[in-house]
Amino acid sequence: MSNRMPDPDFIRRVLPLGRAYARYFSPEVSGLENLPASGPVLVIGNHCGLYWMPDAWITGMSLVEHREAGEPSYGLAHDLLFRVPVLAEALRRAGIRPASHDAAEAGLKDGGAVLVYPGGDWEICRPWSERNRVDFGGRDGYIRLALRAGVPVVPVVTHGSHDTLIVLGRGADTAALLGLDRLRVKVFPYILGFPFGVTPVLPQLPLPAKVHVSFLPPLDWSLEPGDPDDDSRVAAHYAATERVMQAELDRLRTQCPNPIAAGVGSLLAGIASKLR
């Protein structure tokens, strides 16, 4: 995927920090038996939680911990994160690469599990009213990539992560007005929270919502040969993928209709147990 594979020693050192961070969101992970322990696999998720990204943290750590020793795991992230040298170095050592088709393809050729969020900034900045909706924004590159590479696609659905912030709007018009498209940025989200009230971009403190990450079985279409240039088939696969993932998100929402209350309750129970 690059001249360097993920650094396993670095990952071992930062995992405890990642687990400590994730505990704030009372994480629950299910369906890991659906994730191959070895070999190339494309893992696709619904993106939630803006800059705090509990979905990516919990899912990424699950990949690393579930995969067999020596089996690399990669994630893709926005180019902007790699413009900060120290952060870029840490991300690369952890197996995170600037998001691109070539980077994902190279990770699969390495035999790795590659985690991608097709909806990207469009989905992660969706408003609070759409927090329980899977919305890839029509981006189907992951389907063409999987068909071309001949690898299984494992969906991972996250519930509760987008309850951690109250996003009022994507701010797409503001982003266009500011010319942010030059940086591959299409959004300028407005967020309601503490301590800044209503503000664009500035990081508000996340609400301690309970986050459930559910790995589903590989999608049927990804287990059969297919033509990545057949637009009608790709469109059908896209619709089927969103349908499967939305059904799982609806199930998780029924199971836990109020992630914030569940998360607060879990945190208080944890504190009480330590005081006994």
Residue, then its C-alpha position, 0 to 999 in steps of 0.5 A: m500500500s506504500n513502502r511501509m506496512p503498518d507498524p505492529d509495535f506502534i499499534r500495540r502501544v496505542l491500542p490501550l489509549g484507543r480502548a480508553y477513549a472508546r470506553y466513553f461511548s460504552p462500545e458494543v461489537s457484534g458479528l465479528e465472526n463474519l469478518p475473515a481472520s486472514g486474506p483481503v477483504l473490503v470492509i464498508g461502513n456508515h460514517c458517523g460522529l464527525y471529528w470524534m469518529p467513535d465508529a472508526w475508532i471502535t471498528g478499526m480496533s476490532l479489525v486489528e484485534h480480530r485479524e490473525a497475527g501478520e494480517p495487515s489492517y488498513g483504513l482510509a482517511h481524508d487528505l487534510l489529516f495528512r497535512v499535519p506532519v506529526l499526525a500524518e506519521a502516526l496515522r501511517r504507522a497505524g495503517i491509515r492512508p490518504a483516501s484514494h482508489d489506488a490506496a484501497e487497491a494496494g491494501l487489498k493486494d497486500g492481503g489486508a482488511v481495508l476499512v472504507y467509509p464510502g459516504g465520507d464527509w457527506e455522510i459524516c456531516r449529515p444532520w441530526s434528523e438523518r442520524n439513523r439513515v445510511d447515505f453514501g451519497g451515490r458513491d459506488g467506487y467501492i463496488r467497482l473496486a471489490l469486483r475488480a479485485g475479486v474480494p468479499v465485502v463485509p458491511v459494518v453498521t454503526h448505531g449511536s455514533h451520530d448521536t454523540l453530536i448534534v449536527l444542524g446541517r452540512g453547510a454545503d453552500t458555505a463550503a462552496l462559497l469558501g472555495l473549500d472544494r480546492l481541498r476536496v472538502k464539500v461540507f462546512p457543518y454547523i454543530l450545536g453543543f457545549p461549550f460553543g453553542v452553535t458553531p461551524v467546525l469547532p469541536q464540541l464535546p461529544l455526548p456519551a452515547k452508547v455505540h454499537v458496531s455490527f459486522l454483517p456477513p459478506l454481501d452476496w454480490s461480492l462473492e460472485p464474479g462481476d463486471p465493474d464497468d456494468d453500470s446497471r449491475v453496479a447500481a443494483h449492487y449499490a441499492a442492495t448494499e444500502r438496503v441491507m445496511q439500513a435494515e441492520l441500522d433500523r434493527l439496532r435502533t429498535q434494540c436501543p432507541n435512546p443511545i444517549a440515555a443508554g450511554v449515560g446509564s452505562l457510564l454511571a453504572g461503571i462509576a458506581s461499581k468502582l466506588r463500591 
